[in-house]
Amino acid sequence: MTTPEDPWAAQRDASWYDRPDVRTDKVVHVGRPDSMSKCGRSFLNDYMTWDPQDVAEGLRCRSNGCRQAWPTTPAPAAG
């Protein structure tokens, strides 16, 4: 488990939606201590987190907030 000071990344928590979209790939967001994404668009699933350095470039949220929080060293390509 990470502490609030540690950078972390996760996918959105869609468990509370009536019909969450499970057919398409989801982006990974950078997390805040309150379990929201840095872009403010999603609550995150903080039970399954990654080190932001390990998230592939193509899976990273590109919205304002998350985009600035990603490490500058790119992760290896997914695949």
Secondary structure, DSSP 4 states (H G I P E B T S, - for coil): ---TTS--EE-B--TTSSS---SS---BEEB-TTSBBTTSS-BB-TTS-B-GGGS-GGGB--STTHHHHS-SSPPPPP-
